[in-house]
Amino acid sequence: MKSKLFDSQPWTLWRPVWKQRKSRLAFTSSLGIFFLLFMAIPYGLVNRISSGIEWTAFDPSLSIDEAIPYVPILNVAYFSLYVYYVLIPFFASNEMQQKCSIVFSQRLFVITIPVFVIFLLLPVEVDLRGEVVGEDVLTSVLTLIHNFDKAFNAWPSLHVVHSLCVVLSIPLIFNTNRVTLTALWIGWILLTISTMSTQQHYLFDAITGILFALFAHYRFIKPAIMNCLENQYDEAFEALQANNVDTSSG
């Protein structure tokens, strides 16, 4: 597994996930658990280390960052990130789309590793949270998140990186119409704005997030998805199926 970390071939750890592919809810939940274990937990550990050191490599703040107001309703867009993680597997209606959702999830995890390294080596503290005040539900939820997610892990914004990678990959995997694509891009734009309106990120974080996502998508994610669509990973998935006793006849 360690030697194949950066390989786009599906890992053997996907066996239990692939086993659940005949149930949309189980398949989606399995991938959701993957993100919880391999994204959220490392993110939290890195965040605690950076906040414990309390060292900032540089200050990327601009005057525009102070001018962007806190808009509670945009918290909804900020919270929507967690839907993006399971969006592709939830709408995967056939085995090819399910294969692509696994390949996408695997590549998304791999491209997140260098971001974690940046968080550790070049941490930036976001000193904007004082404006987040209010007694409404959306503000209360955001404040709760702030209690766990300290004001580090700033750049590039993983909210922007992960959501943009999802939006760019969906048209490769599904037959999407113009209305769906427009809705996806509007949702992504609102999410990106929300990273700043929630006082979670600087404009610098959002811009570097976009640049990193574009590089990661076209260099690492898209080629893997195209290989999957061209049936280059079929043998690897067949090997996973061979290890699933529940996928035998009957």
MOURGI-V874148 format. One line per field, one symbol per residue. psi: psi as a letter, one per 40 degrees, with the letter a starting at -180 (. if undefined). A space follows every 10 residues. Layout:
psi=???
This chain:
psi=ddeedehehh ieeeddddde dehddddddd dddddddedd dddddddddd dddfhhdihe iidddddhih hddeddddde dedddedddd eheidddddd dddddddddd eddddddddd dgihhhgeed egiieidddd ddddddddgi fafdiihddd dddddddddd dddigiiddd dddddddddd dddddddefd iidddddddd dddddddddd ddddddddde feeddddddd ddehdeeii.
